Amino acid sequence: MRLLRLAAALGVGMILAAPVWAQSGGKPFVVAINHEPDTLDPTISVNTVISRPTMENVIEPLIAVDGEGNLVPGLADWSYSDDGRVLTLTLREGVTFHSGDPLTADDVVFSHERMKERSAVYQARLRNFESIEKVDDRTVRLHFKSADVTYLPPRTLSIVSHAYFERVGEKEFVSKPVGTGPYRFVSYTPAQEMVLAVNEDYWGGAPDVRDVRFVFAKEDSTRVAMLRAGEADLILNVPFMERDRLKADGFNTTEIAVTPTVSVQFTLNNPNVPWRDVRVRRAIAHAIDADSLAKGLFHGVPERHARFAPGEIGFDPELANYAYDPALARQLLAEAGFPNGFTMPLIWWHGENSGLRETAEAVAIYLQQVGITAQVSSLDVPDFVGRLRAARNNPTTEDWIGITPTPMANYFDPTIALAFTYWSASPFAQYHNEKFDALVARAVATVDPQARAPLVIEATRILHEDVPQISLWNNMSVYAMRSGVTYKPAPRHLIRAMISEVKLDGQ
């Protein structure tokens, strides 16, 4: 019944009235967010998507981004050697940790070594890493075996204090985090909230917002209700269907193009599944009316790009999204030996992005029209990642297709997106194409963006022809806030909640 209701509801919305609350009297600025961090120590986080929105306010990455999403100097400036193998980092002068300790090269080396040992996310960026060198108190050099453009753009290296660690030890270091950010850590109540206080000595200047309270509210409807009831000043991950309703009722909203691209992701390592035949994958691509998903079901909020977005390195204007053509889909299925279709598990990734459940249910409706029966279910992020690894390591046991938040458009860098998901060297790869692999290997070692772009274009054309993934819609991070609050995060990268960038009327 839910699928029938969903099919009937594409494009339908409601307008609700609600009160507006203004922060006053020293109340903390309340942010309702759908994730809580997996740890208070970003150097050991296994999921930066859920840890960074809160913890980046306290513990900063070494490199910052500007309002357009471009890398800019933060705690450090950087330069590469001519051959791209040596990265020199020059620290900003006068920066201190919340503990009072000055930022020095020792902290960069300590943070690097800790993450190199403890963080799988950071380890993935060290494919070509060779050594780290402290030159002086403000200068560090990283040496790589070969040029690698995948290290810097994700801003993975979070900077923590070596002196603080030496004084307090591991337990307190993790439970009472200290950084250089615009806010100091005050308290954390698991599954409930995190409280931060302004860092009066922040190197970037005093923010408008003083004290902050992050409230963890996983359900979309709960966050929206908090904003409407005056219990939150800012909410993240607003459901697309709610944006226009909130705007009509006087709330400020903004949407920013960010990773991921919601996709149909095929498990291709199993030789016995119907979709090992590219004709089946193309049939599925032509069976889904993804334009109606974006424009109707999600009220036109998400964008749709065949691969990368305009302005990204390697954007190819000649690529077009697969056309909705059920007749062609049935023809391709028949040619592949499945005139009556087949039954398959369709698993959606639960817990990080809005819209995946609705997408999976809508895709099941479209596939049913061409004879494919999709058995829809969900998995939480850790379990889904486990299934991806299993699909690589024990391929014959995995016979499902996913609705996943795939790195593609608006990722840190298009080269990283290709390498992370499709390069056969990646632990998550479900695809193997030797020509594609060779192009990506050249691209990650090509520092000059103009020289790298043709390699990315050629690689994406291979993907578009082979269809190991179908881009359905590109994520937009939608924020809603009470009147008097303005927040416009940088595009691309991950969803952000940098409260120092929030502006309050009159301040």
N, C-alpha and C positions, 0 to 999 in steps of 0.2 A: 504493500500500500504506500509505503514511503516513496518508492521509486515513481509510482503513478502520480503522487502529489507533486513530486519534484518536477516531473515532466510537464505538468500542468501549470507549475508556478514560475517557469522561466520568465523573467522580466517583470514580475509583479512585486510591488512594494507597498508599505504603509507609512503614514506620517503620525508620529506621536508627540504630544506636548510634554514639556518637563520643566522643572525649575532650574535656575542657574544660581550657583553658590560662589561667592567671592571670598578668597583667602584673606584673612584679617586677624588682628590680635595675636600675632606671633605664631599662628598655627603653621605646622610644617606643610610644605608643598607635597601633595600626595600624587603619586604616579601608580596607576594600576597596570600591572604588567603580567603577561601570561606565563613567563618563565621565572623560576628562581635559579640561581647559579648552582652548578653541580659541586662547587667548592668555592671558598672565599679566597683561594690562592690561584690566580690565573695561570701561574707557572706550572700547575699540575692538572689543570682542567682538561677533561677529555671531550668537551663540547663547548667551543667558544661561542656558538650561536646562542646558547642559553646563559653563559657566564658573563660575556662581555657587556651586554646592555647595562647591567648594574655595576659590575666591578670596574669598568673602564673609568667611572667617575672617581674611583679611589686609586687604582693602580693603572698607570698609563702605558700604552705601547710606546716604543722608542720613537716611532714616526707618527706624525699627525696627518689629518686630511683637511682640505679647505672646504668651502661651501659647495664646490662643484665636484667633490669627491676625488680631487687630485692629491697625491702625496705631497706633503710640505714638511719642513723642519718642525719638530716638536721638542722632545727632550734632546734631540740631536739633529744635526745636518749630516749629509752623506755625499760621497763621491765615489765613482768607480775608476779603476785603472783603465787604460786604453783597451786592454784585452778582456775586460769585464771579469777578471778573476780575483781582484782585490777590492773589497768594499771598505772604505775608510769612514768611520763615524766620529764626528766631532761634537762633544757634549756642550749643551747650553750652559753658560756660566750662571752661578748664583741660585741654582735649584736645590731645594732641601726637601727631604722626606718629612712626612708628618711626625716622625720620631725626632726630628731636629738634625738628623745626620745629613751631611751634604752629599749630593749626587756626584759620584766619581766613576772613573773607568772600571774600578774594582767591582762596582755594582752591576755594570753591563756584563762583565765577564762572569760574575757569579750567577746572574739571571740566565745567561746563555747556557752555562754548564748545568744549572738546575733543570732547565727545560729540555736540554739535550738528553739528560738522563731520565726525566720524569714525564715528559709530555709527548704523547704520540702525535699530537697535532703539530708540534714544533719539529719533531723528528722527520716528519714528511717533507719539511722545507730544507732539509740538510742532505739531500741526495748527493750533491757534489761538494759538500763541505769538507774542508781539509784541516784548518786550524784557526784559532783565535789568538790575537796578540794585543797586549796592552802596550801602547806606545808611550803614553804619559798619563797623567791624571785625567785628562780631558779627551784622549784619543784612543780609539780601539780600531784594530783592523781585523777583518774576517777574510780568510784566504779560501778560495774554492778551486777544485781540481779543474773545472772548466766554467766558462760563463754560464750563469743560470738566472734567468729573469723571474723565477718563481719564488725567490727568497723574500724580497722586500715588500711587494704589494700587499700581501695579507696582513702585514703589521703584527705578526704573531709574537714577536719578542716583547714580553711585558717586563717592566723594570721594577725590581724589588731591592730592598736594602740589605747588603751583606752585613753591615755593622749591626743592624737590628736583629738579624737572624742569629748572629754570634752571641748577642746579649740574652735573647729570650728562648732560643731553642725552637725545634720544629713545631711542637704542639701549639704554643702561643703565636708563633709566626703565622700559622695557618688560621687559627681561630680569631686572631686580632690583627687583621691585615693592615699594613702600612704602605703607603705609596707616595707619589708626588702630585696626585690629582687635585682637582678643584674642591673635592669633598673628602672629609675624614670619616672613617668608619666609626660608628657608635655602637650599634647592636644588630643582631640577626636572630630572628625567631623562625626556625624552619617551618616551611609551608604557610607562613603568615606574612612576615614583613622584614625589611631591612631599613635601618635608620642611619642617615648620614648627616653630618654637620659641615658647614662651610669651612674651607681652608683659607683663613685670612691672609696667608702668606703665599698664595698660589702664584706661580711665575707668570701665568697668563692673565692675571688681573682678577678682581673680585667679581663673581657672577651676580646676576640680579636675584636669583633664588638663594635663600639662605639655607634653611634646614629642609631636608628631603626625607620623605617616607615612601619607600617602595612597598606596595601591597601586592602580594602574589595571588592572582585571580585567574585560574586556568580557563574558566568558561567564558566564552565571548560575551554571552548575555550578562554575566555578572559585571564585567568591566563597563559595559554600556550603561547598565543600571546604576553603577556607582557614580558615573559622570552625571547622569540625569538627576540623581538624588543629591548632588552636591558633595559626595563623599570622595571625589577624586578631582584633581585639577587637570590631569593629563592622562589619557589612556592610550596604550599601544595595541597594535594588531587589531584595529577596528574591522569587523566584518564588512566586506564590500557592500553588502546589501543595506548596511546601516549608515553609510556615509551621507547620502542625500537627506535622509531623515534628520540626522543630527544637524546638518547645515541649515535645513529649513527651520529648525527650532532654535537657531541662534548660536550654536556652538561653532567654534573655529575648527576647521579640519585642514589637513595637508596630506598629500600622498607623494611618496618618493620611490622612484624605480630602484629596486634593490634585488640582489640574488634572493631566492632561486628562480628557476624556470620550472613550473609545474608540468610534468611530462608523463607520458607512458614510457616506462623503462622496461626493456625486454631482457630477460635472463637468457643469454645466448650461448652459454657454455655447455648446456645440455643438448646433445645432438638429437634427442628423441622428441623434442617439443615441436608442434606445428609451426611455430614462428621462427624456427631456424631457416625456413624458406622465406626469402626476402619478399616473395609475392604475398605471403600472409601478413607480413609487417606492413607492406604498402596497403593491403586491403584494410587493415585496422586503421591506418592513417586516414584513408578516404572515407571510412565509415563514421568518423566522429566530426560533428559540426562544432568545431572549437570556437568559431566566431560567435555562435549563439551562447556558448558558455561564457565568454568574456563580455559580450554586449548585453545578453539577456539575463542569465542567471546572476552574473556579478556586476550588473548595472553599468557596464562600460568602464569600470575602474582599471582592470588589468590591461596591459598592452599585449600585442602579439607580434613576435619576431620569429622568422624562420630559424635563425640561429642566434647571431649577435645583434645588438641594437645599433642604430646609427650613432656615429661618434666613437665607437669602440674600435680598437685595433683589429683589423681583419673583417670588419663589417662588409657583407657582400650584397649590394642592392639587387643583384640578379636572382638571388634565392627568394622563393615565395613559399608561403605555408602550403601544406598539402590541401588540395581542394576537397570540399565535402562532396562526395559522389558515391552514394550507396550502390548504384548500379555497377560502377567500376569495381567497387569492393567485392560484390558478389561474383563478378567475372573473375577477378584475381583469385578468390578463394577456390572457385571451381577449377581454374587452371592449375592450382597447387594441389588438387586432389581432395578438397574439402567442400564439395558442393552443398552439403548440409550443415556446414559449420562444425563446431566442436565446443566442448566445455572446458573452462579454464578458471583457476583461481585469480582473482584481481585484488591485490592487497594495497591498501593506502597507508601512507606514513602518518602516524598519529602523534600530535603533541607539540608541533612547532609552528605550523603555518595554517592560517584559516583557509577554508575552501577546498581542502583535499577530499574530505568526505563527500561533499556535494559533487565534486568533479568525478570521483569514482562512481557514484551512483548514476550520474548523467551518462558517463561513458558506457556503463552497463546497459542502459536503455538503448543507446545508439548501436552497440554491438549486437544486441538482441535482434535489431531490424535486419541484420545481414546473416543471421543464423548462429552467431557466437553467443553462448551462454556464459556470462561472467559471474562467478561466485564471489561476491564482495565481502571483504573482511578487513580488519586493520591490525597494525602492530605498532607498539610504542617504539620510539627511536632506537634504543639499544637493541631490541629484538630484531628490528628491521635491518639494522646494520649487520647483526649477526647472520641474518639470512642472506644478505649480499655476500658476505665472506664465504658462507657455505656454498652459495651458487658458484663461487670461483674455485673453492677447494674440493668440494664434493658435488660436481655439477649434475650428475645423474639423479640426485635426490631432490633437485629444485626444478619445479615445473610451473612457475607462476609468473605473472606480469605485475609490475608495480605502478602505482600512481605516486610519483616521488617528487620531492623538491630538488631538482637536478641542477648542479652548477652549469650555467650556460650564459645567457645574457646578463649583463650587469654584475658579473662576478669581479673579483679583484683585478683580474687580467684574463682576457680570453685564452691565452696560452695555458694558464693554470687550469681553467675550466676544462679544456680539452685533455690535459694531462691527467687530471684528477679522476675523470669519469671513464675515459675511453682508451687511454694509452695502456697497452697490455701490461706495462710495468707497474701500474697502480694496483693496490690490493683490492680496489673496489670495481675494477674493470670487468664488464660483462661482454666484451667485444675484442676481437683481434683481427687486425688488418695490417699487414706488414708495410704497405705503402703509407698508410696513415701514421703508423708508429715512427717511421723514418722522418716524416714531415714534422711531427711533434718533437722528436729528438733534436732536430735542427732548430726549431722555433724556440725551445727553452734556452738554447745557447746563443741566440741572436739578440744582442742588446739593443741594436738600433730598431725602433718601432717601424720605420718605413721599410726596412729589409725584412722584418718579421711578418708584416701584414700579408704579403702574398702567400707565405707558408700557411698562415692561419686560414686564409680563404680556400686554398687548395684542400686543406684537411677538412674543413667544414663541408665542402662539396662532396667529398667522399662519404661523410656522415649522412648528408642529405640523400644520397643515392642508396646507401646501404640500410638506412632507417633503423639503427640500433636504439633510437630514442625518438619520440614524437613530442615536439614542443607544443603544449596546449595553450598555456598563457604565462605571461611573464609577471612575476610578483610585483605588487606595489605595496609598500609599507604605509598603511593609513593610520594617521594619528588624529585624535580629537581632543579638544581642550576647551575649558570654560572661556567665556568672554574675558578679554584682558590678558590672555596668555597667547604667545606666539612661539612656535617651534618649527623650524624647517631643517631637518637633518641633511647631511650630505647624501647625494645619490650613490648608487652602486654599493659595493662592500656589503656588510652585514647590517641587520636592523640595529639602530642605535638609539640610545636614550641618554645623551650627554646633557645633563640638566644645566650645566654652565652655559649652554647655548640657548636656553629658554629665555625669552624676553617678557617682562611684565610691563604693562602700561604704566607710564609715569616714572619709570626707572631707567 
